[in-house]
Amino acid sequence: MSGKFNLKKFSEINLKDSFFDSLKEDYKEFTVWFNKKADAGRKALVYEDEIGVGVFIALKDDECEEIVLSDSVLNAKNRTKIATFKVSERYQGQRIGEGAIGLALWAWQQRGTDEIYFYCI
């Protein structure tokens, strides 16, 4: 594992990397979403090595709004959403995902929002 994490603009990330193939297959609008974020100047935490992308984490600061759950509602607060989180199969089982979560938590603290959460469909 000779790569490293960087905060990169979406526009600097190679969307043609095979890492993104499953995201494109599972979410038909992924390329449109990705390009929209690139045009907006958004950034993501990315782990890259000599093979390519190994981890991708897209963070988004939400406006102060409530979150409706199946059995309750979370009061409106400024939150950071982990909108996309993926670890390449070649790194699964090597604890790089734990490090990625740690970096996401560090980035959240730097942003100054009240809470952080995963958005899962």
matplotlib code that plots the C-alpha trace (Angstrom):
import matplotlib.pyplot as plt

x = [0.0, 2.1, -0.6, -1.9, -5.1, -5.6, -8.4, -9.0, -11.4, -13.8, -12.5, -9.0, -10.3, -10.2, -13.9, -12.8, -10.9, -12.4, -12.9, -16.1, -17.6, -19.8, -21.0, -21.9, -23.7, -25.6, -26.5, -27.3, -27.0, -23.6, -21.7, -24.1, -23.9, -20.1, -19.8, -22.2, -20.1, -16.9, -18.5, -19.4, -15.8, -16.6, -13.8, -13.6, -11.1, -9.4, -6.8, -4.8, -1.9, 0.0, -3.1, -5.6, -8.3, -8.6, -11.0, -13.4, -15.3, -17.6, -18.6, -21.4, -22.5, -26.3, -28.4, -30.0, -32.9, -34.5, -34.0, -37.0, -36.3, -38.7, -39.7, -38.6, -37.3, -33.9, -34.2, -32.8, -29.0, -26.0, -24.7, -22.1, -23.3, -21.0, -22.7, -20.5, -18.1, -16.4, -13.3, -11.8, -12.0, -8.2, -8.1, -11.0, -9.9, -6.8, -8.4, -8.0, -11.8, -11.2, -8.6, -10.9, -13.6, -11.1, -10.2, -13.9, -14.4, -11.3, -12.6, -16.0, -14.4, -12.6, -15.9, -17.5, -20.9, -22.8, -23.1, -22.0, -24.0, -24.0, -26.7, -27.6, -30.2]
y = [0.0, 2.9, 5.4, 8.3, 10.3, 13.7, 16.2, 16.6, 18.5, 16.2, 17.7, 16.3, 12.7, 10.3, 9.3, 6.7, 4.7, 1.2, 2.0, 3.9, 1.2, -0.3, 3.1, 3.9, 0.5, 0.8, 4.5, 5.3, 9.1, 8.8, 10.4, 13.3, 13.7, 13.5, 16.1, 18.4, 18.3, 18.8, 21.9, 23.3, 22.9, 20.3, 18.2, 14.6, 12.6, 10.2, 7.5, 6.8, 4.4, 3.3, 1.3, 4.2, 5.2, 3.0, 5.0, 7.8, 9.8, 12.7, 15.0, 17.5, 20.2, 20.3, 23.3, 23.3, 21.0, 18.1, 14.5, 12.2, 8.6, 5.7, 6.1, 9.5, 12.9, 14.5, 18.2, 20.7, 21.2, 22.0, 18.6, 17.1, 14.2, 11.4, 11.3, 8.6, 6.2, 3.4, 1.3, -0.7, -4.5, -4.7, -2.8, -4.5, -6.3, -4.1, -1.5, 1.4, 2.0, 2.7, 5.2, 6.8, 7.2, 8.8, 11.3, 12.0, 12.7, 15.0, 16.8, 17.2, 18.8, 21.2, 22.2, 23.2, 21.6, 20.2, 16.6, 14.1, 11.2, 8.6, 8.8, 5.3, 4.3]
z = [0.0, -1.3, -1.9, 0.1, 0.9, -0.6, -0.7, -4.4, -6.6, -8.4, -11.6, -10.8, -10.2, -13.1, -13.5, -16.1, -13.4, -13.1, -9.4, -10.4, -12.6, -9.9, -8.9, -12.5, -12.8, -9.5, -9.8, -13.5, -12.8, -11.1, -14.0, -14.2, -10.4, -10.4, -13.3, -11.6, -8.4, -10.5, -12.2, -8.7, -7.5, -4.9, -3.3, -2.0, 0.1, -2.3, -1.7, -4.8, -5.5, -8.6, -9.7, -9.3, -7.0, -3.9, -1.7, -2.4, 0.1, -0.9, 2.0, 1.8, 4.2, 4.5, 5.1, 8.5, 8.0, 9.8, 8.8, 8.7, 9.7, 9.6, 13.2, 14.3, 13.1, 13.9, 14.7, 12.2, 12.7, 10.5, 9.5, 7.2, 5.1, 4.0, 0.6, -1.1, 0.5, -1.4, -0.7, -3.6, -3.3, -3.3, 0.0, 1.8, 4.9, 5.3, 7.7, 5.2, 5.6, 9.3, 8.4, 5.8, 8.4, 10.7, 8.0, 7.3, 11.0, 11.0, 7.9, 9.6, 12.7, 10.5, 8.8, 12.1, 11.5, 14.5, 13.4, 10.7, 9.2, 6.5, 3.9, 2.9, 0.4]

ax = plt.figure().add_subplot(projection="3d")
ax.plot(x, y, z, "-o")
ax.set_aspect("equal")
plt.show()
